Each structure stands twice: as structure tokens, then as C-alpha cells.
Amino acid sequence: MSLQSSNQICRLTPAIEGAITASWNPVCHITYTRDTWVKLLQSPGEYAFAEAKLLCQESSDTWLAWVPDHGEVLLDQSDFYC
């Protein structure tokens, strides 16, 4: 692995960073409560909020959620930060 050090901060070379980013697949562990909010990667509408309240889990990878100023949406886990 090739690291460049500058001012005691290790930085990945662009090639290594690109390889990591391309293969990055985070595992999302959600501790659901009735007050669980998540940040959306992309807002579902022009005036909709960028956060959603999780209502219930539909499948292992999808959640029914409510987005203020938009309504209910079905989100895949890849649609939000957890």
C-alpha cells in the first residue's frame, strides 16, 4: 500500500483512494426506535427535507419512511446514511 505522509497526516494516493471508494460497501446496523431519523443521500423532491423518519422495515434492505414536505417513501438502505 502506498501512503504519502505530509505534516504527520497520512493520505492515500488517488489510485488507492479510488480503489477503496469503488469497492466500499458499508454495513448499516440500524437500532430502530419510533424516533429514528436518517439523513438522505438525495432529497426525494425539490422542497422535501433531506432527512426521513423510519416508520417500519419492509424487508432486510428497505424501509418505509416519512419525509417532511414530501410524504411516505420506500427507501433502500443505500438511499440514506445510518
Distance bins in CASP14 RR format, pairs under 12 A and 6 or more apart:
PFRMAT RR
TARGET T0000
AUTHOR 0000-0000-0000
RMODE 2
METHOD distances of the structure
MODEL  1
1 10 0 0 0 0 0 1 0 0 0 0 0
1 12 0 0 0 0 1 0 0 0 0 0 0
1 13 0 0 0 0 1 0 0 0 0 0 0
1 15 0 0 0 0 0 1 0 0 0 0 0
1 16 1 0 0 1 0 0 0 0 0 0 0
1 17 0 0 0 0 0 1 0 0 0 0 0
1 19 0 0 0 0 0 1 0 0 0 0 0
1 20 0 0 0 0 0 1 0 0 0 0 0
2 10 0 0 0 0 0 1 0 0 0 0 0
2 11 0 0 0 0 0 1 0 0 0 0 0
2 12 0 0 0 0 1 0 0 0 0 0 0
2 13 1 0 1 0 0 0 0 0 0 0 0
2 14 0 0 0 0 0 1 0 0 0 0 0
2 15 1 0 0 1 0 0 0 0 0 0 0
2 16 1 0 0 1 0 0 0 0 0 0 0
2 17 0 0 0 0 0 1 0 0 0 0 0
2 19 0 0 0 0 0 1 0 0 0 0 0
3 9 0 0 0 0 0 1 0 0 0 0 0
3 10 1 0 1 0 0 0 0 0 0 0 0
3 11 1 0 0 1 0 0 0 0 0 0 0
3 12 1 0 0 1 0 0 0 0 0 0 0
3 13 1 0 0 1 0 0 0 0 0 0 0
3 15 0 0 0 0 0 1 0 0 0 0 0
3 16 1 0 0 1 0 0 0 0 0 0 0
3 17 0 0 0 0 0 1 0 0 0 0 0
4 10 1 0 0 1 0 0 0 0 0 0 0
4 11 1 0 1 0 0 0 0 0 0 0 0
4 12 1 0 0 1 0 0 0 0 0 0 0
4 13 1 0 0 1 0 0 0 0 0 0 0
4 14 0 0 0 0 0 1 0 0 0 0 0
4 15 0 0 0 0 0 1 0 0 0 0 0
4 16 0 0 0 0 1 0 0 0 0 0 0
4 17 0 0 0 0 0 1 0 0 0 0 0
5 11 1 0 0 1 0 0 0 0 0 0 0
5 12 0 0 0 0 0 1 0 0 0 0 0
5 13 0 0 0 0 0 1 0 0 0 0 0
6 12 0 0 0 0 0 1 0 0 0 0 0
10 16 0 0 0 0 0 1 0 0 0 0 0
10 17 0 0 0 0 0 1 0 0 0 0 0
11 17 0 0 0 0 1 0 0 0 0 0 0
12 18 0 0 0 0 1 0 0 0 0 0 0
12 19 0 0 0 0 1 0 0 0 0 0 0
12 20 1 0 0 1 0 0 0 0 0 0 0
12 21 0 0 0 0 1 0 0 0 0 0 0
13 19 0 0 0 0 1 0 0 0 0 0 0
13 20 0 0 0 0 0 1 0 0 0 0 0
14 20 0 0 0 0 0 1 0 0 0 0 0
14 21 0 0 0 0 0 1 0 0 0 0 0
15 21 0 0 0 0 0 1 0 0 0 0 0
15 22 0 0 0 0 0 1 0 0 0 0 0
16 22 0 0 0 0 0 1 0 0 0 0 0
16 23 0 0 0 0 0 1 0 0 0 0 0
17 23 0 0 0 0 0 1 0 0 0 0 0
17 24 0 0 0 0 0 1 0 0 0 0 0
18 24 0 0 0 0 1 0 0 0 0 0 0
20 26 0 0 0 0 0 1 0 0 0 0 0
24 78 0 0 0 0 0 1 0 0 0 0 0
25 77 0 0 0 0 0 1 0 0 0 0 0
25 78 0 0 0 0 1 0 0 0 0 0 0
26 77 0 0 0 0 1 0 0 0 0 0 0
26 78 0 0 0 0 1 0 0 0 0 0 0
26 80 0 0 0 0 0 1 0 0 0 0 0
26 81 0 0 0 0 1 0 0 0 0 0 0
26 82 0 0 0 0 1 0 0 0 0 0 0
27 60 0 0 0 0 0 1 0 0 0 0 0
27 61 0 0 0 0 0 1 0 0 0 0 0
27 77 0 0 0 0 1 0 0 0 0 0 0
27 78 0 0 0 0 0 1 0 0 0 0 0
27 82 0 0 0 0 1 0 0 0 0 0 0
28 38 0 0 0 0 1 0 0 0 0 0 0
28 54 0 0 0 0 0 1 0 0 0 0 0
28 57 0 0 0 0 0 1 0 0 0 0 0
28 60 0 0 0 0 0 1 0 0 0 0 0
28 61 0 0 0 0 1 0 0 0 0 0 0
28 62 0 0 0 0 0 1 0 0 0 0 0
28 63 0 0 0 0 0 1 0 0 0 0 0
28 75 0 0 0 0 0 1 0 0 0 0 0
28 76 0 0 0 0 0 1 0 0 0 0 0
28 77 1 0 1 0 0 0 0 0 0 0 0
28 78 0 0 0 0 1 0 0 0 0 0 0
28 79 0 0 0 0 0 1 0 0 0 0 0
28 80 0 0 0 0 1 0 0 0 0 0 0
28 81 0 0 0 0 1 0 0 0 0 0 0
28 82 1 0 1 0 0 0 0 0 0 0 0
29 77 0 0 0 0 0 1 0 0 0 0 0
29 82 1 0 0 1 0 0 0 0 0 0 0
30 36 1 0 0 1 0 0 0 0 0 0 0
30 37 0 0 0 0 0 1 0 0 0 0 0
30 38 1 0 0 1 0 0 0 0 0 0 0
30 54 1 0 0 1 0 0 0 0 0 0 0
30 56 0 0 0 0 0 1 0 0 0 0 0
30 57 0 0 0 0 1 0 0 0 0 0 0
30 60 0 0 0 0 0 1 0 0 0 0 0
30 61 0 0 0 0 0 1 0 0 0 0 0
30 62 0 0 0 0 0 1 0 0 0 0 0
30 63 0 0 0 0 1 0 0 0 0 0 0
30 65 0 0 0 0 0 1 0 0 0 0 0
30 75 0 0 0 0 0 1 0 0 0 0 0
30 77 0 0 0 0 1 0 0 0 0 0 0
30 80 0 0 0 0 1 0 0 0 0 0 0
30 81 0 0 0 0 0 1 0 0 0 0 0
30 82 1 0 1 0 0 0 0 0 0 0 0
31 38 0 0 0 0 0 1 0 0 0 0 0
31 54 0 0 0 0 0 1 0 0 0 0 0
31 82 0 0 0 0 1 0 0 0 0 0 0
32 38 0 0 0 0 0 1 0 0 0 0 0
32 53 0 0 0 0 0 1 0 0 0 0 0
32 54 1 0 0 1 0 0 0 0 0 0 0
32 55 0 0 0 0 1 0 0 0 0 0 0
32 56 0 0 0 0 1 0 0 0 0 0 0
32 57 1 0 0 1 0 0 0 0 0 0 0
32 63 0 0 0 0 1 0 0 0 0 0 0
32 64 0 0 0 0 0 1 0 0 0 0 0
32 65 0 0 0 0 0 1 0 0 0 0 0
32 82 0 0 0 0 0 1 0 0 0 0 0
33 53 0 0 0 0 0 1 0 0 0 0 0
33 54 0 0 0 0 1 0 0 0 0 0 0
33 55 0 0 0 0 0 1 0 0 0 0 0
34 53 0 0 0 0 1 0 0 0 0 0 0
34 54 0 0 0 0 1 0 0 0 0 0 0
34 55 0 0 0 0 1 0 0 0 0 0 0
34 56 0 0 0 0 1 0 0 0 0 0 0
34 66 0 0 0 0 0 1 0 0 0 0 0
35 53 1 0 0 1 0 0 0 0 0 0 0
35 54 0 0 0 0 1 0 0 0 0 0 0
35 55 0 0 0 0 0 1 0 0 0 0 0
35 66 0 0 0 0 0 1 0 0 0 0 0
36 51 0 0 0 0 0 1 0 0 0 0 0
36 52 0 0 0 0 1 0 0 0 0 0 0
36 53 1 0 0 1 0 0 0 0 0 0 0
36 54 1 0 1 0 0 0 0 0 0 0 0
36 55 0 0 0 0 1 0 0 0 0 0 0
36 56 0 0 0 0 0 1 0 0 0 0 0
36 57 0 0 0 0 0 1 0 0 0 0 0
36 63 0 0 0 0 1 0 0 0 0 0 0
36 65 0 0 0 0 1 0 0 0 0 0 0
36 66 0 0 0 0 0 1 0 0 0 0 0
36 75 0 0 0 0 0 1 0 0 0 0 0
36 80 0 0 0 0 0 1 0 0 0 0 0
36 82 0 0 0 0 1 0 0 0 0 0 0
37 49 0 0 0 0 1 0 0 0 0 0 0
37 50 0 0 0 0 0 1 0 0 0 0 0
37 51 1 0 1 0 0 0 0 0 0 0 0
37 52 1 0 0 1 0 0 0 0 0 0 0
37 53 1 0 1 0 0 0 0 0 0 0 0
37 54 1 0 0 1 0 0 0 0 0 0 0
37 55 0 0 0 0 0 1 0 0 0 0 0
37 63 0 0 0 0 0 1 0 0 0 0 0
37 65 0 0 0 0 1 0 0 0 0 0 0
37 66 0 0 0 0 1 0 0 0 0 0 0
37 67 0 0 0 0 0 1 0 0 0 0 0
37 68 0 0 0 0 0 1 0 0 0 0 0
37 80 0 0 0 0 1 0 0 0 0 0 0
37 81 0 0 0 0 0 1 0 0 0 0 0
37 82 0 0 0 0 0 1 0 0 0 0 0
38 49 0 0 0 0 0 1 0 0 0 0 0
38 50 0 0 0 0 1 0 0 0 0 0 0
38 51 1 0 0 1 0 0 0 0 0 0 0
38 52 1 0 1 0 0 0 0 0 0 0 0
38 53 0 0 0 0 1 0 0 0 0 0 0
38 54 1 0 0 1 0 0 0 0 0 0 0
38 55 0 0 0 0 0 1 0 0 0 0 0
38 63 0 0 0 0 1 0 0 0 0 0 0
38 65 1 0 0 1 0 0 0 0 0 0 0
38 66 0 0 0 0 0 1 0 0 0 0 0
38 67 0 0 0 0 0 1 0 0 0 0 0
38 73 0 0 0 0 0 1 0 0 0 0 0
38 75 1 0 0 1 0 0 0 0 0 0 0
38 76 0 0 0 0 0 1 0 0 0 0 0
38 77 0 0 0 0 1 0 0 0 0 0 0
38 78 0 0 0 0 0 1 0 0 0 0 0
38 79 0 0 0 0 1 0 0 0 0 0 0
38 80 1 0 1 0 0 0 0 0 0 0 0
38 81 1 0 0 1 0 0 0 0 0 0 0
38 82 1 0 1 0 0 0 0 0 0 0 0
39 49 0 0 0 0 1 0 0 0 0 0 0
39 50 1 0 0 1 0 0 0 0 0 0 0
39 51 1 0 1 0 0 0 0 0 0 0 0
39 52 0 0 0 0 1 0 0 0 0 0 0
39 53 0 0 0 0 0 1 0 0 0 0 0
39 54 0 0 0 0 0 1 0 0 0 0 0
39 65 0 0 0 0 0 1 0 0 0 0 0
39 67 0 0 0 0 0 1 0 0 0 0 0
39 75 0 0 0 0 0 1 0 0 0 0 0
39 79 0 0 0 0 0 1 0 0 0 0 0
39 80 1 0 0 1 0 0 0 0 0 0 0
39 81 1 0 1 0 0 0 0 0 0 0 0
39 82 0 0 0 0 1 0 0 0 0 0 0
40 48 0 0 0 0 1 0 0 0 0 0 0
40 49 1 0 0 1 0 0 0 0 0 0 0
40 50 1 0 1 0 0 0 0 0 0 0 0
40 51 1 0 0 1 0 0 0 0 0 0 0
40 52 1 0 1 0 0 0 0 0 0 0 0
40 53 0 0 0 0 0 1 0 0 0 0 0
40 54 0 0 0 0 0 1 0 0 0 0 0
40 63 0 0 0 0 0 1 0 0 0 0 0
40 65 0 0 0 0 1 0 0 0 0 0 0
40 66 0 0 0 0 0 1 0 0 0 0 0
40 67 1 0 0 1 0 0 0 0 0 0 0
40 68 0 0 0 0 0 1 0 0 0 0 0
40 70 0 0 0 0 1 0 0 0 0 0 0
40 73 0 0 0 0 1 0 0 0 0 0 0
40 75 1 0 0 1 0 0 0 0 0 0 0
40 76 0 0 0 0 0 1 0 0 0 0 0
40 77 0 0 0 0 0 1 0 0 0 0 0
40 78 0 0 0 0 0 1 0 0 0 0 0
40 79 1 0 0 1 0 0 0 0 0 0 0
40 80 1 0 1 0 0 0 0 0 0 0 0
40 81 1 0 0 1 0 0 0 0 0 0 0
40 82 0 0 0 0 0 1 0 0 0 0 0
41 50 0 0 0 0 1 0 0 0 0 0 0
41 51 0 0 0 0 0 1 0 0 0 0 0
41 52 0 0 0 0 0 1 0 0 0 0 0
41 75 0 0 0 0 1 0 0 0 0 0 0
41 76 0 0 0 0 0 1 0 0 0 0 0
41 77 0 0 0 0 0 1 0 0 0 0 0
41 78 1 0 0 1 0 0 0 0 0 0 0
41 79 1 0 1 0 0 0 0 0 0 0 0
41 80 1 0 0 1 0 0 0 0 0 0 0
41 81 1 0 0 1 0 0 0 0 0 0 0
41 82 0 0 0 0 0 1 0 0 0 0 0
42 48 0 0 0 0 1 0 0 0 0 0 0
42 49 0 0 0 0 0 1 0 0 0 0 0
42 50 0 0 0 0 1 0 0 0 0 0 0
42 52 0 0 0 0 0 1 0 0 0 0 0
42 67 0 0 0 0 0 1 0 0 0 0 0
42 70 0 0 0 0 0 1 0 0 0 0 0
42 73 0 0 0 0 0 1 0 0 0 0 0
42 75 0 0 0 0 0 1 0 0 0 0 0
42 76 0 0 0 0 0 1 0 0 0 0 0
42 78 0 0 0 0 0 1 0 0 0 0 0
42 79 1 0 0 1 0 0 0 0 0 0 0
42 80 0 0 0 0 1 0 0 0 0 0 0
42 81 0 0 0 0 0 1 0 0 0 0 0
43 49 1 0 0 1 0 0 0 0 0 0 0
43 50 1 0 1 0 0 0 0 0 0 0 0
43 51 0 0 0 0 1 0 0 0 0 0 0
43 52 0 0 0 0 1 0 0 0 0 0 0
43 67 1 0 0 1 0 0 0 0 0 0 0
43 68 0 0 0 0 0 1 0 0 0 0 0
43 69 0 0 0 0 1 0 0 0 0 0 0
43 70 1 0 0 1 0 0 0 0 0 0 0
43 73 0 0 0 0 0 1 0 0 0 0 0
43 79 0 0 0 0 0 1 0 0 0 0 0
43 80 0 0 0 0 0 1 0 0 0 0 0
44 50 0 0 0 0 1 0 0 0 0 0 0
44 51 0 0 0 0 0 1 0 0 0 0 0
44 52 0 0 0 0 1 0 0 0 0 0 0
44 65 0 0 0 0 1 0 0 0 0 0 0
44 66 0 0 0 0 0 1 0 0 0 0 0
44 67 1 0 1 0 0 0 0 0 0 0 0
44 68 0 0 0 0 0 1 0 0 0 0 0
44 69 0 0 0 0 1 0 0 0 0 0 0
44 70 1 0 1 0 0 0 0 0 0 0 0
44 71 0 0 0 0 1 0 0 0 0 0 0
44 72 0 0 0 0 0 1 0 0 0 0 0
44 73 1 0 1 0 0 0 0 0 0 0 0
44 74 0 0 0 0 0 1 0 0 0 0 0
44 75 0 0 0 0 1 0 0 0 0 0 0
44 79 0 0 0 0 1 0 0 0 0 0 0
44 80 0 0 0 0 0 1 0 0 0 0 0
45 52 0 0 0 0 0 1 0 0 0 0 0
45 67 0 0 0 0 1 0 0 0 0 0 0
45 68 0 0 0 0 0 1 0 0 0 0 0
45 69 0 0 0 0 1 0 0 0 0 0 0
45 70 1 0 1 0 0 0 0 0 0 0 0
45 71 0 0 0 0 0 1 0 0 0 0 0
45 73 0 0 0 0 1 0 0 0 0 0 0
46 69 0 0 0 0 1 0 0 0 0 0 0
46 70 0 0 0 0 1 0 0 0 0 0 0
47 67 0 0 0 0 0 1 0 0 0 0 0
47 68 0 0 0 0 1 0 0 0 0 0 0
47 69 1 0 1 0 0 0 0 0 0 0 0
47 70 1 0 0 1 0 0 0 0 0 0 0
47 71 0 0 0 0 0 1 0 0 0 0 0
48 65 0 0 0 0 0 1 0 0 0 0 0
48 66 0 0 0 0 0 1 0 0 0 0 0
48 67 1 0 1 0 0 0 0 0 0 0 0
48 68 1 0 0 1 0 0 0 0 0 0 0
48 69 1 0 1 0 0 0 0 0 0 0 0
48 70 1 1 0 0 0 0 0 0 0 0 0
48 71 1 0 0 1 0 0 0 0 0 0 0
48 72 0 0 0 0 0 1 0 0 0 0 0
48 73 0 0 0 0 1 0 0 0 0 0 0
49 65 0 0 0 0 0 1 0 0 0 0 0
49 66 0 0 0 0 1 0 0 0 0 0 0
49 67 1 0 1 0 0 0 0 0 0 0 0
49 68 1 0 1 0 0 0 0 0 0 0 0
49 69 1 0 1 0 0 0 0 0 0 0 0
49 70 1 0 0 1 0 0 0 0 0 0 0
49 71 0 0 0 0 1 0 0 0 0 0 0
49 73 0 0 0 0 0 1 0 0 0 0 0
50 67 0 0 0 0 1 0 0 0 0 0 0
50 68 0 0 0 0 1 0 0 0 0 0 0
50 69 0 0 0 0 0 1 0 0 0 0 0
50 70 0 0 0 0 0 1 0 0 0 0 0
50 79 0 0 0 0 0 1 0 0 0 0 0
50 80 0 0 0 0 1 0 0 0 0 0 0
50 81 0 0 0 0 0 1 0 0 0 0 0
51 65 0 0 0 0 1 0 0 0 0 0 0
51 66 0 0 0 0 0 1 0 0 0 0 0
51 67 1 0 0 1 0 0 0 0 0 0 0
51 68 1 0 0 1 0 0 0 0 0 0 0
51 69 0 0 0 0 0 1 0 0 0 0 0
51 70 0 0 0 0 0 1 0 0 0 0 0
51 73 0 0 0 0 0 1 0 0 0 0 0
51 75 0 0 0 0 0 1 0 0 0 0 0
51 79 0 0 0 0 0 1 0 0 0 0 0
51 80 0 0 0 0 1 0 0 0 0 0 0
51 81 0 0 0 0 1 0 0 0 0 0 0
52 63 0 0 0 0 1 0 0 0 0 0 0
52 64 0 0 0 0 1 0 0 0 0 0 0
52 65 1 1 0 0 0 0 0 0 0 0 0
52 66 1 0 0 1 0 0 0 0 0 0 0
52 67 1 0 1 0 0 0 0 0 0 0 0
52 68 0 0 0 0 1 0 0 0 0 0 0
52 69 0 0 0 0 0 1 0 0 0 0 0
52 70 0 0 0 0 1 0 0 0 0 0 0
52 71 0 0 0 0 1 0 0 0 0 0 0
52 72 0 0 0 0 1 0 0 0 0 0 0
52 73 1 0 0 1 0 0 0 0 0 0 0
52 74 0 0 0 0 0 1 0 0 0 0 0
52 75 1 0 0 1 0 0 0 0 0 0 0
52 76 0 0 0 0 0 1 0 0 0 0 0
52 77 0 0 0 0 0 1 0 0 0 0 0
52 79 0 0 0 0 1 0 0 0 0 0 0
52 80 1 0 0 1 0 0 0 0 0 0 0
52 81 0 0 0 0 0 1 0 0 0 0 0
52 82 0 0 0 0 0 1 0 0 0 0 0
53 63 0 0 0 0 1 0 0 0 0 0 0
53 64 0 0 0 0 0 1 0 0 0 0 0
53 65 1 0 0 1 0 0 0 0 0 0 0
53 66 1 0 1 0 0 0 0 0 0 0 0
53 67 1 0 0 1 0 0 0 0 0 0 0
53 68 0 0 0 0 1 0 0 0 0 0 0
53 70 0 0 0 0 0 1 0 0 0 0 0
53 71 0 0 0 0 0 1 0 0 0 0 0
53 72 0 0 0 0 0 1 0 0 0 0 0
53 73 0 0 0 0 0 1 0 0 0 0 0
53 75 0 0 0 0 0 1 0 0 0 0 0
53 80 0 0 0 0 0 1 0 0 0 0 0
54 62 0 0 0 0 0 1 0 0 0 0 0
54 63 1 0 1 0 0 0 0 0 0 0 0
54 64 1 0 0 1 0 0 0 0 0 0 0
54 65 1 0 1 0 0 0 0 0 0 0 0
54 66 0 0 0 0 1 0 0 0 0 0 0
54 67 0 0 0 0 0 1 0 0 0 0 0
54 72 0 0 0 0 0 1 0 0 0 0 0
54 73 0 0 0 0 0 1 0 0 0 0 0
54 74 0 0 0 0 0 1 0 0 0 0 0
54 75 0 0 0 0 1 0 0 0 0 0 0
54 77 0 0 0 0 0 1 0 0 0 0 0
54 79 0 0 0 0 0 1 0 0 0 0 0
54 80 0 0 0 0 1 0 0 0 0 0 0
54 82 0 0 0 0 1 0 0 0 0 0 0
55 62 0 0 0 0 0 1 0 0 0 0 0
55 63 1 0 0 1 0 0 0 0 0 0 0
55 64 1 0 1 0 0 0 0 0 0 0 0
55 65 1 0 1 0 0 0 0 0 0 0 0
55 66 1 0 1 0 0 0 0 0 0 0 0
55 67 0 0 0 0 0 1 0 0 0 0 0
55 71 0 0 0 0 0 1 0 0 0 0 0
55 72 1 0 0 1 0 0 0 0 0 0 0
55 73 0 0 0 0 1 0 0 0 0 0 0
55 74 0 0 0 0 0 1 0 0 0 0 0
55 75 0 0 0 0 0 1 0 0 0 0 0
56 62 0 0 0 0 0 1 0 0 0 0 0
56 63 1 0 0 1 0 0 0 0 0 0 0
56 64 1 0 1 0 0 0 0 0 0 0 0
56 65 0 0 0 0 1 0 0 0 0 0 0
56 66 0 0 0 0 0 1 0 0 0 0 0
56 72 0 0 0 0 0 1 0 0 0 0 0
56 74 0 0 0 0 0 1 0 0 0 0 0
56 75 0 0 0 0 0 1 0 0 0 0 0
57 63 1 0 1 0 0 0 0 0 0 0 0
57 64 1 0 0 1 0 0 0 0 0 0 0
57 65 0 0 0 0 0 1 0 0 0 0 0
57 74 0 0 0 0 0 1 0 0 0 0 0
57 75 0 0 0 0 0 1 0 0 0 0 0
57 76 0 0 0 0 0 1 0 0 0 0 0
57 77 0 0 0 0 1 0 0 0 0 0 0
58 64 1 0 1 0 0 0 0 0 0 0 0
58 65 0 0 0 0 1 0 0 0 0 0 0
58 72 0 0 0 0 0 1 0 0 0 0 0
58 73 0 0 0 0 0 1 0 0 0 0 0
58 74 1 0 0 1 0 0 0 0 0 0 0
58 75 0 0 0 0 1 0 0 0 0 0 0
58 76 0 0 0 0 1 0 0 0 0 0 0
58 77 0 0 0 0 0 1 0 0 0 0 0
59 74 0 0 0 0 1 0 0 0 0 0 0
59 75 0 0 0 0 0 1 0 0 0 0 0
59 76 0 0 0 0 1 0 0 0 0 0 0
59 77 0 0 0 0 1 0 0 0 0 0 0
60 76 0 0 0 0 0 1 0 0 0 0 0
60 77 0 0 0 0 1 0 0 0 0 0 0
61 74 0 0 0 0 0 1 0 0 0 0 0
61 75 0 0 0 0 1 0 0 0 0 0 0
61 76 1 0 1 0 0 0 0 0 0 0 0
61 77 1 0 1 0 0 0 0 0 0 0 0
61 78 1 0 0 1 0 0 0 0 0 0 0
61 79 0 0 0 0 0 1 0 0 0 0 0
61 80 0 0 0 0 0 1 0 0 0 0 0
61 82 0 0 0 0 0 1 0 0 0 0 0
62 73 0 0 0 0 0 1 0 0 0 0 0
62 74 1 0 1 0 0 0 0 0 0 0 0
62 75 1 0 0 1 0 0 0 0 0 0 0
62 76 1 0 1 0 0 0 0 0 0 0 0
62 77 1 0 0 1 0 0 0 0 0 0 0
62 78 0 0 0 0 1 0 0 0 0 0 0
62 79 0 0 0 0 1 0 0 0 0 0 0
62 80 0 0 0 0 0 1 0 0 0 0 0
63 72 0 0 0 0 0 1 0 0 0 0 0
63 73 0 0 0 0 1 0 0 0 0 0 0
63 74 1 0 0 1 0 0 0 0 0 0 0
63 75 1 0 1 0 0 0 0 0 0 0 0
63 76 0 0 0 0 1 0 0 0 0 0 0
63 77 1 0 0 1 0 0 0 0 0 0 0
63 78 0 0 0 0 0 1 0 0 0 0 0
63 79 0 0 0 0 1 0 0 0 0 0 0
63 80 0 0 0 0 1 0 0 0 0 0 0
63 82 0 0 0 0 1 0 0 0 0 0 0
64 71 0 0 0 0 0 1 0 0 0 0 0
64 72 1 0 0 1 0 0 0 0 0 0 0
64 73 1 0 0 1 0 0 0 0 0 0 0
64 74 1 0 1 0 0 0 0 0 0 0 0
64 75 1 0 0 1 0 0 0 0 0 0 0
64 76 0 0 0 0 0 1 0 0 0 0 0
65 71 0 0 0 0 1 0 0 0 0 0 0
65 72 1 0 0 1 0 0 0 0 0 0 0
65 73 1 0 1 0 0 0 0 0 0 0 0
65 74 1 0 0 1 0 0 0 0 0 0 0
65 75 1 0 1 0 0 0 0 0 0 0 0
65 76 0 0 0 0 0 1 0 0 0 0 0
65 77 0 0 0 0 0 1 0 0 0 0 0
65 79 0 0 0 0 1 0 0 0 0 0 0
65 80 0 0 0 0 1 0 0 0 0 0 0
65 82 0 0 0 0 0 1 0 0 0 0 0
66 72 1 0 1 0 0 0 0 0 0 0 0
66 73 1 0 0 1 0 0 0 0 0 0 0
66 74 0 0 0 0 0 1 0 0 0 0 0
66 75 0 0 0 0 0 1 0 0 0 0 0
67 73 1 0 1 0 0 0 0 0 0 0 0
67 74 0 0 0 0 0 1 0 0 0 0 0
67 75 0 0 0 0 1 0 0 0 0 0 0
67 79 0 0 0 0 0 1 0 0 0 0 0
67 80 0 0 0 0 0 1 0 0 0 0 0
73 79 0 0 0 0 1 0 0 0 0 0 0
73 80 0 0 0 0 0 1 0 0 0 0 0
74 80 0 0 0 0 0 1 0 0 0 0 0
75 81 0 0 0 0 0 1 0 0 0 0 0
75 82 0 0 0 0 0 1 0 0 0 0 0
76 82 0 0 0 0 0 1 0 0 0 0 0
END
